[in-house]
Amino acid sequence: MKAIAVTPGKPHSVHLRDIPRPDINSVPNGKGVRVKVLKVGVDATDREINDALYGNSPPGDDYLVLGHECFGRVEEVGPNVRRVKPGDYVTATVRRPGGSIYDQIGTYDMTSEETYYERGINLLHGYLTEEFVDAEDYIVRVPEGLKHLHVLMEPMSCAAKAIGQAYECQRRMKVWSPQRAFVLGAGQIGLLSTLVLKLHGLEVFTLARAPGPHLKSEIVAGLEANYVSTSQTDLAALTAKVGKADLIIDATGSSRLAFEAMQALGHNGALVWTSITGGKAKTEVPSDRINIEWVLGNKLLLGSVNANRDHFESGIKDLALGEVMYPGVLERILTSPVDGLDNYAEMMRLLVEDNSALKVYVNVANE
């Protein structure tokens, strides 16, 4: 069957290839699920893997199938599968367990091992193919009423985890009731984080470079949040105007902005980094000032990567509520479809060249 793959370590090696069709019996104990892939989202991670910044093939293969944001339909289940049935719409988690205690209790997104396993990213093949088989523990059902949001399930899980982790960590405060949040970046993670924060009742300011009006600013407004163009009002000016944030989510992909955010956080606040920066950029920061303000202000910095099943399910619930609260807004994130696996070159062109492409996804098959 067809798949879009790269040769890890070789820049710009994306290509179409034939791979073996998966066998449901490869999953032990009758717990396998065979999924027909309908759509797969692609993002900066796929672009950076094609740039050979990171990513490794599964043992025994010299290629890596791309794609970690999947949406499909169950075709077949093993005799001991209980969570899904043929015909269900589903997505699938990305990371798989290693050997640490965190892996073994279902929080594999928090592994303490240096070697990690992620479908379409590291040591496991991804979803940009016609079918895949996985254990039911990693298959998450998607309500039919949300199928029009298809590939947003995985990025939504990352937003749900990042914000959920902040609230979990802030239990240290005994009483923590954040009122103001900054979201840095208006890509898919930034916009979905804006949604989650609005559903938590916060006043949200979502920052991106380009002045509005445009699609991103319209989506932010549709979520009843505040869009701020950093080319007109930078983070320091915004902070001076509205005050420091209680919670900041960085989703820019810029390490410089991630560090700048440290100066915009209020006392007892939390800053969450979600950016994956695969380059070698360096930046200068006022380290003495940051050090004293963070110590005296009891501030928290945490990193959040990937998501487990609980975060997928939480994110799906937020998407459902978001559809009720802000009907028709979230679907506008899905800007750039590509028809068929054969059009992998167009997929990469959109990722690399088209600044208007908010969410690129491949229509792998019809239902």
Rosetta blueprint (number, residue, H / E / L):
1 M L
2 K E
3 A E
4 I E
5 A E
6 V E
7 T L
8 P L
9 G L
10 K L
11 P L
12 H L
13 S L
14 V L
15 H E
16 L E
17 R E
18 D E
19 I L
20 P L
21 R L
22 P L
23 D L
24 I H
25 N H
26 S H
27 V L
28 P H
29 N H
30 G H
31 K L
32 G E
33 V E
34 R E
35 V E
36 K E
37 V E
38 L E
39 K E
40 V E
41 G E
42 V E
43 D L
44 A H
45 T H
46 D H
47 R H
48 E H
49 I H
50 N H
51 D L
52 A L
53 L L
54 Y L
55 G L
56 N E
57 S L
58 P L
59 P L
60 G L
61 D L
62 D L
63 Y L
64 L E
65 V E
66 L L
67 G L
68 H L
69 E E
70 C E
71 F E
72 G E
73 R E
74 V E
75 E E
76 E E
77 V E
78 G L
79 P L
80 N L
81 V L
82 R L
83 R L
84 V L
85 K L
86 P L
87 G L
88 D L
89 Y E
90 V E
91 T E
92 A E
93 T L
94 V L
95 R E
96 R E
97 P L
98 G L
99 G L
100 S L
101 I H
102 Y H
103 D H
104 Q H
105 I L
106 G L
107 T L
108 Y H
109 D H
110 M H
111 T L
112 S L
113 E L
114 E L
115 T L
116 Y L
117 Y E
118 E E
119 R E
120 G L
121 I L
122 N E
123 L E
124 L E
125 H L
126 G L
127 Y L
128 L L
129 T E
130 E L
131 E E
132 F E
133 V E
134 D E
135 A E
136 E H
137 D H
138 Y H
139 I E
140 V E
141 R E
142 V E
143 P L
144 E H
145 G H
146 L H
147 K H
148 H H
149 L H
150 H H
151 V H
152 L H
153 M H
154 E H
155 P H
156 M H
157 S H
158 C H
159 A H
160 A H
161 K H
162 A H
163 I H
164 G H
165 Q H
166 A H
167 Y H
168 E H
169 C H
170 Q H
171 R H
172 R H
173 M H
174 K L
175 V L
176 W L
177 S L
178 P L
179 Q L
180 R E
181 A E
182 F E
183 V E
184 L E
185 G L
186 A L
187 G L
188 Q H
189 I H
190 G H
191 L H
192 L H
193 S H
194 T H
195 L H
196 V H
197 L H
198 K H
199 L H
200 H L
201 G L
202 L L
203 E E
204 V E
205 F E
206 T E
207 L E
208 A E
209 R L
210 A L
211 P L
212 G L
213 P L
214 H L
215 L H
216 K H
217 S H
218 E H
219 I H
220 V H
221 A H
222 G H
223 L L
224 E L
225 A L
226 N E
227 Y E
228 V E
229 S E
230 T L
231 S L
232 Q L
233 T L
234 D L
235 L H
236 A H
237 A H
238 L H
239 T H
240 A H
241 K H
242 V H
243 G L
244 K L
245 A E
246 D E
247 L E
248 I E
249 I E
250 D E
251 A L
252 T L
253 G L
254 S L
255 S H
256 R H
257 L H
258 A H
259 F H
260 E H
261 A H
262 M H
263 Q H
264 A H
265 L E
266 G E
267 H E
268 N E
269 G E
270 A E
271 L E
272 V E
273 W E
274 T L
275 S L
276 I L
277 T L
278 G L
279 G L
280 K L
281 A L
282 K L
283 T L
284 E L
285 V L
286 P L
287 S H
288 D H
289 R H
290 I H
291 N H
292 I H
293 E H
294 W H
295 V H
296 L H
297 G L
298 N L
299 K L
300 L E
301 L E
302 L E
303 G E
304 S L
305 V L
306 N L
307 A L
308 N L
309 R H
310 D H
311 H H
312 F H
313 E H
314 S H
315 G H
316 I H
317 K H
318 D H
319 L H
320 A H
321 L H
322 G H
323 E H
324 V H
325 M H
326 Y L
327 P L
328 G L
329 V L
330 L H
331 E H
332 R H
333 I H
334 L L
335 T L
336 S E
337 P E
338 V E
339 D E
340 G L
341 L H
342 D H
343 N H
344 Y H
345 A H
346 E H
347 M H
348 M H
349 R H
350 L H
351 L H
352 V H
353 E H
354 D L
355 N L
356 S L
357 A L
358 L L
359 K L
360 V E
361 Y E
362 V E
363 N E
364 V L
365 A L
366 N L
367 E L
